[in-house]
């Protein structure tokens, strides 16, 4: 009886060993056939490590392309890009152009290729600069209206960024939408850095980022010089011929809204009656001024030279 029990136990152990071997074989089959080794390329965020506080990096790509190899369940994971670490070490960088190798690690398998293998970056020092804030009109507004007085709070802001970019900035503007505004109003505005040659410089850190503007819309007036034209009326007496006309001054300075100045090419005198001329004459003549025009003079001196013909 004991002999039979011993034989049964030996057979049981043998069966367990056989089952274990079969299980191992099945696992190998599943892993090699059902979960094979595959490769996959994925874009990975490029980290910038150990950047000194007084330095800034330009031209570094946000992402690089990494090809990895591993089991299908690992490589085909939805978050594969999060499992791969790609970085450049900025600890010992210096100012100027330089190339740095990219370090890539992947715990779930093997890194096959990295594109690019290194990056070319430009490094600059960080600077700060205080600049004044001015307003910039945007939106639909009559050409005869503009911002008169304005109070900007704060009137001065601080720029912080790369030295080579900070040096190009001479002012910061606060764009103000004046659409539908006719009197006093208040508005909060984002700020834009402007270069010496008048171009906007994007992505500049401005402290604070926004300002408050209190402004008043007023009628806009411009000044310019325009010629004076003599207007004569009536018929000359028989035998009288005009040989020369002179106007002093020949032009005057006027001030008017832009829409008026745009259409005005000259200023005429009020009609001067020449029907009773019997000789040369010098006379003060009033100007015939359109509405909304403010002249520096309202009269001009006119000299008319005549000859008597027989």
Protein Blocks (a to p, Z undefined) as FASTA:
>chain_A
ZZmmmmmmmmmmmmmmmmmmmmmmmmmmmmmmmmccdddddddddddehiafkbccehia
fbdcddddddfklmmpmklmmmpccdddfklgcedddddddddddfkbccfbdcdfbdcd
ddddddddddddddddedjddfkbccfbdcdddfbdcddddfklmmmpcbdcddddfehi
abdcddddddddddfkopacehiacddfbdcddddddddddddddddddddedjddehia
cfbdcdddfbdcddddfklmmmpmbdcdddddfklgcbdcdddddddddehiacfbfbdc
ddddddddZZ
